[in-house]
Amino acid sequence: MSVIEIEGDAPLKGRVTAAGSKNGALLLMAAAILADGPLTLSNVPDVRDVRTLAELLRQLGLRVSAKQPGVYEFEVEDESRREATYDLVSEMRASVCVLGPLVARRGSALVARPGGCRIGPRPIDIHLRGLRALGAVVEEKEGKVIVGPSHLKGCEMDLAGPHGPTVTGTGNVMCAAALAEGRTILHNAAAEPEIQDLAYLLNDMGARISGIGASTLVIDGVPSLHGAQREVIPDRIEAGTFMIAAAITGGDVLLEKVSWEHMGATVETLRRIGVSVERELFGCRVTVPGGPDARLTAADIVTAPYPGPATDVQAPFSALLCLAAGQSRVTDTIFPDRFTHVDELNRLGANIRMLDAGRALIEGVDHLSGAPVHAPDLRACAALILAGLAAQGVTRIFDPEHIDRGYDRIEEKLTALGARIRRTET
């Protein structure tokens, strides 16, 4: 069993580079299934989810080559394979992003229902509804999604769900529609940067997608798509996590290679609670006026589809607000059950109370104290690391392997900023 050990109460200082987007890279990798020719991606993060999807693509008949660190080439070698098996799909929910490309390119697919972090129900009904609207014959049984031989035809559909647009669902339907016959119009499509980047890649491959960045996408199907090259956008969730790390420790961090235009909600929230965030030529600088002894101000946060505050930074922001003066309310409208970090933060001395499903009340405290805690999922683990950086004494995080799914060398990067953090085996 591994343990992350943090000796806290040390301000972070220096510079750090944001990795490529984990969520974005997964969508682009799955699109390789559609291509007649090689797809080359650069700035791919070295995280476990990327390695899992790379192995799944190999299982589906693609050649996956690591040309150099962060650069991968994908090329279809065997189009007869259509099954994404449970052993890999169960490791992460994003594996379902191969469904749309498989149906579009190979006409049928068999994909195990996805797994991943346990943050509440995350049905794929919108994915399947979209594929059915395009003409796919979809059946669910024995824990699998089975799509029979299908001839896809464009149509007009609404992708709205109970908690807003679906990012992976939009990606699946968009990939399928790219090779469908005729025009497809998607209403209430996700507009996240990762979806925009997928649309740009598909257009680079010969697709005809317009309305990129808006909630309505128009896709004119084409007979085939060719290979392409693209650089993965910076990871806005990792960037936000490091910005919060600077804030929670009262540090001074220059974050490089950040897409400033993607960070609006995070920047606005940090500034609202008293953090200075200034745009730099190739990134941004995060400082706390008054330094480590300054007290930030409480604030209310409500997660929302892009460009609103991202659900993936809800847990890190909750850790930060534990030390803010006053009372904060945090509401997650995307994943109301995504509060597995609350009990563990309270073990460190936080004062958080769940009001009801999806809403937490945080009473700011003067300090946190190190203690043993358990990391239940990816973003909860990030929140616990942040809390440990600010806590007095030593924090030991058990089962921290979740962090490797979405953060590229996080301990190494934090150490370079002056954090006293290490991973040990017990």
NUPA-590850 format. One record per residue (C-alpha): x, y, z; residue in three letters. Coordinates in nm, 3 decimals. Layout:
N
> east	north	up	resn
> X	Y	Z	ALA
...
% end
This chain:
426
> east	north	up	resn
> 0.000	0.000	0.000	MET
> 0.131	0.344	-0.086	SER
> 0.097	0.655	0.126	VAL
> 0.152	1.020	0.040	ILE
> 0.311	1.199	0.335	GLU
> 0.303	1.578	0.356	ILE
> 0.470	1.803	0.608	GLU
> 0.260	2.112	0.567	GLY
> 0.256	2.481	0.652	ASP
> 0.511	2.584	0.386	ALA
> 0.425	2.845	0.119	PRO
> 0.477	2.730	-0.239	LEU
> 0.706	2.944	-0.452	LYS
> 0.845	2.911	-0.802	GLY
> 0.712	2.813	-1.143	ARG
> 0.530	2.508	-1.271	VAL
> 0.404	2.401	-1.613	THR
> 0.053	2.272	-1.665	ALA
> 0.036	1.933	-1.839	ALA
> -0.183	1.854	-2.136	GLY
> -0.550	1.801	-2.066	SER
> -0.627	1.451	-1.946	LYS
> -0.995	1.474	-2.034	ASN
> -0.916	1.634	-2.369	GLY
> -0.650	1.379	-2.462	ALA
> -0.889	1.088	-2.405	LEU
> -1.146	1.229	-2.649	LEU
> -0.881	1.294	-2.914	LEU
> -0.730	0.948	-2.873	MET
> -1.068	0.780	-2.925	ALA
> -1.113	0.978	-3.248	ALA
> -0.817	0.785	-3.394	ALA
> -1.063	0.499	-3.455	ILE
> -1.226	0.716	-3.724	LEU
> -0.913	0.796	-3.924	ALA
> -0.787	0.652	-4.251	ASP
> -0.425	0.712	-4.159	GLY
> -0.215	0.799	-3.857	PRO
> -0.323	1.047	-3.590	LEU
> -0.038	1.217	-3.402	THR
> -0.101	1.390	-3.070	LEU
> 0.151	1.595	-2.875	SER
> 0.141	1.735	-2.520	ASN
> -0.028	1.414	-2.404	VAL
> -0.007	1.390	-2.022	PRO
> 0.163	1.092	-1.860	ASP
> -0.131	0.979	-1.646	VAL
> -0.288	0.642	-1.581	ARG
> -0.613	0.716	-1.766	ASP
> -0.416	0.785	-2.085	VAL
> -0.226	0.460	-2.048	ARG
> -0.552	0.271	-1.987	THR
> -0.717	0.412	-2.300	LEU
> -0.402	0.345	-2.503	ALA
> -0.424	-0.020	-2.402	GLU
> -0.796	-0.026	-2.489	LEU
> -0.723	0.117	-2.833	LEU
> -0.465	-0.158	-2.887	ARG
> -0.735	-0.408	-2.790	GLN
> -0.955	-0.248	-3.058	LEU
> -0.697	-0.299	-3.332	GLY
> -0.496	0.023	-3.327	LEU
> -0.121	0.059	-3.327	ARG
> -0.021	0.294	-3.047	VAL
> 0.335	0.428	-3.057	SER
> 0.504	0.663	-2.813	ALA
> 0.733	0.863	-3.042	LYS
> 0.883	1.062	-2.754	GLN
> 0.764	1.181	-2.414	PRO
> 0.419	1.330	-2.459	GLY
> 0.391	1.242	-2.830	VAL
> 0.179	0.948	-2.946	TYR
> 0.086	0.814	-3.287	GLU
> -0.229	0.608	-3.338	PHE
> -0.319	0.412	-3.651	GLU
> -0.589	0.154	-3.723	VAL
> -0.446	-0.185	-3.819	GLU
> -0.740	-0.422	-3.760	ASP
> -1.097	-0.300	-3.814	GLU
> -1.254	-0.632	-3.721	SER
> -1.233	-0.571	-3.346	ARG
> -1.542	-0.414	-3.195	ARG
> -1.541	-0.514	-2.827	GLU
> -1.417	-0.297	-2.540	ALA
> -1.396	-0.543	-2.252	THR
> -1.481	-0.491	-1.887	TYR
> -1.126	-0.533	-1.754	ASP
> -1.019	-0.201	-1.908	LEU
> -1.349	-0.011	-1.933	VAL
> -1.414	-0.070	-1.562	SER
> -1.103	0.129	-1.474	GLU
> -1.238	0.462	-1.599	MET
> -1.569	0.595	-1.717	ARG
> -1.413	0.789	-2.006	ALA
> -1.353	0.458	-2.184	SER
> -1.709	0.490	-2.315	VAL
> -1.575	0.759	-2.553	CYS
> -1.481	0.479	-2.796	VAL
> -1.848	0.391	-2.849	LEU
> -1.938	0.664	-3.099	GLY
> -1.622	0.622	-3.309	PRO
> -1.668	0.242	-3.320	LEU
> -2.028	0.267	-3.438	VAL
> -1.944	0.532	-3.698	ALA
> -1.641	0.360	-3.845	ARG
> -1.712	-0.010	-3.795	ARG
> -2.092	-0.014	-3.790	GLY
> -2.127	-0.199	-3.461	SER
> -1.978	-0.213	-3.113	ALA
> -1.986	-0.400	-2.785	LEU
> -1.873	-0.189	-2.489	VAL
> -1.889	-0.283	-2.122	ALA
> -2.069	-0.029	-1.906	ARG
> -1.804	0.211	-1.771	PRO
> -1.649	0.240	-1.426	GLY
> -1.419	0.507	-1.277	GLY
> -1.439	0.728	-0.967	CYS
> -1.734	0.661	-0.735	ARG
> -1.886	1.009	-0.732	ILE
> -2.250	0.915	-0.777	GLY
> -2.468	0.798	-1.065	PRO
> -2.332	0.885	-1.408	ARG
> -2.564	0.717	-1.659	PRO
> -2.483	0.700	-2.029	ILE
> -2.845	0.719	-2.140	ASP
> -2.788	1.044	-2.331	ILE
> -2.503	0.880	-2.526	HIS
> -2.734	0.596	-2.625	LEU
> -3.028	0.824	-2.698	ARG
> -2.809	1.021	-2.938	GLY
> -2.685	0.709	-3.117	LEU
> -3.040	0.576	-3.148	ARG
> -3.150	0.909	-3.298	ALA
> -2.881	0.864	-3.564	LEU
> -3.024	0.522	-3.649	GLY
> -2.812	0.289	-3.437	ALA
> -2.973	-0.025	-3.298	VAL
> -2.879	-0.027	-2.929	VAL
> -2.934	-0.301	-2.673	GLU
> -2.823	-0.321	-2.311	GLU
> -2.780	-0.653	-2.137	LYS
> -2.544	-0.834	-1.901	GLU
> -2.357	-0.513	-1.819	GLY
> -2.280	-0.438	-2.182	LYS
> -2.392	-0.192	-2.447	VAL
> -2.441	-0.371	-2.777	ILE
> -2.484	-0.173	-3.096	VAL
> -2.584	-0.385	-3.392	GLY
> -2.501	-0.321	-3.757	PRO
> -2.610	0.036	-3.817	SER
> -2.636	0.284	-4.101	HIS
> -2.619	0.627	-3.944	LEU
> -2.825	0.915	-4.081	LYS
> -2.814	1.276	-3.971	GLY
> -3.099	1.420	-3.764	CYS
> -3.182	1.697	-3.518	GLU
> -3.161	1.611	-3.149	MET
> -3.138	1.758	-2.799	ASP
> -2.857	1.641	-2.570	LEU
> -2.989	1.808	-2.254	ALA
> -2.963	1.604	-1.936	GLY
> -3.088	1.651	-1.578	PRO
> -2.760	1.817	-1.473	HIS
> -2.676	1.998	-1.795	GLY
> -2.498	1.891	-2.115	PRO
> -2.290	1.574	-2.121	THR
> -1.929	1.621	-2.227	VAL
> -1.845	1.263	-2.316	THR
> -2.192	1.211	-2.461	GLY
> -2.148	1.513	-2.688	THR
> -1.812	1.374	-2.799	GLY
> -1.960	1.033	-2.876	ASN
> -2.252	1.169	-3.078	VAL
> -2.033	1.424	-3.257	MET
> -1.788	1.152	-3.368	CYS
> -2.073	0.933	-3.488	ALA
> -2.241	1.220	-3.675	ALA
> -1.914	1.313	-3.847	ALA
> -1.946	0.999	-4.064	LEU
> -2.327	0.984	-4.075	ALA
> -2.519	1.046	-4.394	GLU
> -2.655	1.400	-4.411	GLY
> -2.675	1.683	-4.158	ARG
> -2.695	1.649	-3.781	THR
> -2.790	1.937	-3.552	ILE
> -2.708	1.897	-3.183	LEU
> -2.892	2.124	-2.940	HIS
> -2.771	2.167	-2.582	ASN
> -2.432	2.025	-2.675	ALA
> -2.148	2.060	-2.426	ALA
> -1.926	2.361	-2.499	ALA
> -1.629	2.268	-2.277	GLU
> -1.280	2.340	-2.418	PRO
> -1.218	1.967	-2.449	GLU
> -1.523	1.930	-2.677	ILE
> -1.415	2.231	-2.879	GLN
> -1.071	2.077	-2.925	ASP
> -1.225	1.748	-3.040	LEU
> -1.435	1.935	-3.296	ALA
> -1.127	2.118	-3.425	TYR
> -0.940	1.787	-3.455	LEU
> -1.229	1.626	-3.644	LEU
> -1.232	1.922	-3.883	ASN
> -0.855	1.880	-3.927	ASP
> -0.936	1.519	-4.025	MET
> -1.187	1.632	-4.288	GLY
> -1.511	1.662	-4.089	ALA
> -1.752	1.953	-4.139	ARG
> -1.852	2.085	-3.798	ILE
> -1.971	2.440	-3.734	SER
> -2.088	2.625	-3.425	GLY
> -1.784	2.517	-3.225	ILE
> -1.795	2.666	-2.875	GLY
> -2.171	2.723	-2.887	ALA
> -2.452	2.506	-2.748	SER
> -2.574	2.415	-3.096	THR
> -2.345	2.221	-3.329	LEU
> -2.411	2.156	-3.697	VAL
> -2.237	1.852	-3.842	ILE
> -2.247	1.766	-4.212	ASP
> -2.145	1.406	-4.250	GLY
> -1.857	1.307	-4.478	VAL
> -1.771	0.965	-4.628	PRO
> -1.434	0.931	-4.455	SER
> -1.181	1.103	-4.231	LEU
> -0.804	1.110	-4.273	HIS
> -0.516	1.132	-4.027	GLY
> -0.401	1.456	-3.868	ALA
> -0.174	1.611	-3.608	GLN
> -0.279	1.810	-3.303	ARG
> -0.141	1.939	-2.974	GLU
> -0.353	1.863	-2.667	VAL
> -0.472	2.178	-2.489	ILE
> -0.339	2.254	-2.137	PRO
> -0.527	2.090	-1.853	ASP
> -0.752	2.354	-1.696	ARG
> -0.827	2.126	-1.397	ILE
> -0.460	2.069	-1.315	GLU
> -0.396	2.440	-1.368	ALA
> -0.679	2.526	-1.130	GLY
> -0.545	2.282	-0.872	THR
> -0.200	2.444	-0.874	PHE
> -0.356	2.791	-0.857	MET
> -0.547	2.680	-0.547	ILE
> -0.227	2.523	-0.406	ALA
> -0.057	2.863	-0.428	ALA
> -0.357	3.027	-0.261	ALA
> -0.400	2.778	0.024	ILE
> -0.033	2.806	0.123	THR
> -0.011	3.185	0.080	GLY
> 0.256	3.131	-0.184	GLY
> 0.378	3.292	-0.504	ASP
> 0.354	3.064	-0.808	VAL
> 0.399	3.133	-1.177	LEU
> 0.191	2.882	-1.369	LEU
> 0.316	2.839	-1.724	GLU
> 0.149	2.706	-2.037	LYS
> -0.204	2.785	-1.927	VAL
> -0.493	2.864	-2.160	SER
> -0.604	3.185	-1.992	TRP
> -0.930	3.192	-2.186	GLU
> -1.027	2.856	-2.030	HIS
> -0.966	2.968	-1.670	MET
> -1.227	3.243	-1.635	GLY
> -1.445	3.090	-1.361	ALA
> -1.146	2.973	-1.157	THR
> -0.975	3.312	-1.180	VAL
> -1.294	3.498	-1.090	GLU
> -1.354	3.277	-0.785	THR
> -0.996	3.313	-0.659	LEU
> -1.006	3.690	-0.697	ARG
> -1.340	3.703	-0.516	ARG
> -1.189	3.543	-0.204	ILE
> -0.882	3.768	-0.201	GLY
> -0.624	3.591	-0.419	VAL
> -0.426	3.788	-0.675	SER
> -0.422	3.626	-1.020	VAL
> -0.237	3.816	-1.291	GLU
> -0.202	3.717	-1.653	ARG
> 0.154	3.667	-1.777	GLU
> 0.291	3.624	-2.128	LEU
> 0.274	3.242	-2.119	PHE
> 0.054	3.180	-1.817	GLY
> -0.043	3.347	-1.491	CYS
> 0.099	3.438	-1.151	ARG
> -0.090	3.354	-0.833	VAL
> -0.012	3.529	-0.504	THR
> -0.187	3.607	-0.179	VAL
> -0.158	3.972	-0.071	PRO
> -0.018	3.957	0.280	GLY
> 0.147	3.619	0.227	GLY
> 0.099	3.304	0.436	PRO
> -0.045	3.495	0.733	ASP
> -0.326	3.654	0.530	ALA
> -0.682	3.529	0.575	ARG
> -0.892	3.480	0.266	LEU
> -1.264	3.562	0.249	THR
> -1.547	3.309	0.240	ALA
> -1.751	3.274	-0.079	ALA
> -2.033	3.069	-0.227	ASP
> -1.954	2.843	-0.524	ILE
> -2.202	2.674	-0.754	VAL
> -2.063	2.439	-1.017	THR
> -2.209	2.469	-1.365	ALA
> -2.141	2.362	-1.723	PRO
> -1.864	2.558	-1.896	TYR
> -1.794	2.848	-1.873	PRO
> -1.914	2.814	-1.511	GLY
> -1.707	2.670	-1.224	PRO
> -1.606	2.314	-1.311	ALA
> -1.723	2.025	-1.097	THR
> -1.367	1.886	-1.113	ASP
> -1.234	2.178	-0.905	VAL
> -1.518	2.174	-0.653	GLN
> -1.326	1.953	-0.407	ALA
> -1.001	2.158	-0.432	PRO
> -1.197	2.481	-0.380	PHE
> -1.371	2.324	-0.081	SER
> -1.029	2.258	0.074	ALA
> -0.932	2.622	0.021	LEU
> -1.255	2.756	0.171	LEU
> -1.194	2.555	0.489	CYS
> -0.938	2.823	0.581	LEU
> -1.134	3.127	0.461	ALA
> -1.283	3.366	0.716	ALA
> -1.658	3.329	0.739	GLY
> -1.917	3.091	0.604	GLN
> -1.910	2.942	0.254	SER
> -2.166	2.734	0.070	ARG
> -2.056	2.494	-0.202	VAL
> -2.317	2.349	-0.439	THR
> -2.240	2.089	-0.703	ASP
> -2.515	2.087	-0.965	THR
> -2.328	1.847	-1.195	ILE
> -2.248	1.561	-0.954	PHE
> -2.447	1.621	-0.633	PRO
> -2.284	1.318	-0.467	ASP
> -1.932	1.449	-0.525	ARG
> -1.857	1.528	-0.162	PHE
> -1.656	1.222	-0.058	THR
> -1.380	1.459	0.058	HIS
> -1.592	1.618	0.334	VAL
> -1.541	1.360	0.610	ASP
> -1.169	1.339	0.536	GLU
> -1.123	1.718	0.541	LEU
> -1.306	1.726	0.874	ASN
> -1.050	1.478	1.007	ARG
> -0.789	1.747	0.938	LEU
> -0.983	1.999	1.148	GLY
> -1.217	2.147	0.887	ALA
> -1.574	2.235	0.980	ASN
> -1.795	2.118	0.693	ILE
> -2.156	2.011	0.718	ARG
> -2.370	1.868	0.441	MET
> -2.695	2.063	0.416	LEU
> -2.857	1.825	0.170	ASP
> -2.768	1.638	-0.147	ALA
> -2.521	1.847	-0.343	GLY
> -2.480	2.131	-0.088	ARG
> -2.217	2.179	0.181	ALA
> -2.177	2.451	0.442	LEU
> -1.816	2.537	0.530	ILE
> -1.732	2.734	0.845	GLU
> -1.380	2.865	0.805	GLY
> -1.125	2.762	1.068	VAL
> -0.797	2.923	1.174	ASP
> -0.584	2.624	1.079	HIS
> -0.585	2.260	0.979	LEU
> -0.388	1.989	1.155	SER
> -0.217	1.692	0.995	GLY
> -0.380	1.352	1.039	ALA
> -0.416	1.019	0.856	PRO
> -0.685	1.035	0.586	VAL
> -0.816	0.817	0.305	HIS
> -0.847	0.927	-0.059	ALA
> -1.178	0.796	-0.198	PRO
> -1.146	0.930	-0.554	ASP
> -0.934	1.142	-0.790	LEU
> -1.050	1.496	-0.710	ARG
> -1.098	1.417	-0.340	ALA
> -0.733	1.308	-0.331	CYS
> -0.632	1.641	-0.488	ALA
> -0.831	1.825	-0.220	ALA
> -0.660	1.628	0.057	LEU
> -0.316	1.702	-0.087	ILE
> -0.401	2.074	-0.091	LEU
> -0.527	2.061	0.266	ALA
> -0.215	1.873	0.370	GLY
> 0.007	2.141	0.215	LEU
> -0.155	2.402	0.440	ALA
> -0.199	2.191	0.754	ALA
> 0.021	2.213	1.059	GLN
> 0.209	1.889	1.114	GLY
> 0.213	1.575	0.902	VAL
> -0.073	1.451	0.684	THR
> -0.068	1.093	0.560	ARG
> -0.298	1.013	0.265	ILE
> -0.372	0.643	0.224	PHE
> -0.474	0.488	-0.111	ASP
> -0.352	0.790	-0.310	PRO
> -0.329	0.602	-0.641	GLU
> -0.640	0.784	-0.764	HIS
> -0.425	1.095	-0.814	ILE
> -0.221	0.915	-1.081	ASP
> -0.532	0.890	-1.301	ARG
> -0.544	1.263	-1.365	GLY
> -0.228	1.446	-1.253	TYR
> 0.107	1.422	-1.428	ASP
> 0.387	1.386	-1.168	ARG
> 0.208	1.594	-0.905	ILE
> 0.450	1.515	-0.623	GLU
> 0.750	1.606	-0.837	GLU
> 0.593	1.937	-0.940	LYS
> 0.493	2.027	-0.585	LEU
> 0.839	1.940	-0.454	THR
> 0.991	2.178	-0.710	ALA
> 0.770	2.452	-0.560	LEU
> 0.900	2.384	-0.209	GLY
> 0.641	2.138	-0.082	ALA
> 0.756	1.872	0.160	ARG
> 0.578	1.577	0.006	ILE
> 0.678	1.218	-0.066	ARG
> 0.520	0.886	-0.148	ARG
> 0.619	0.576	0.046	THR
> 0.522	0.210	0.048	GLU
> 0.392	0.057	0.369	THR
% end
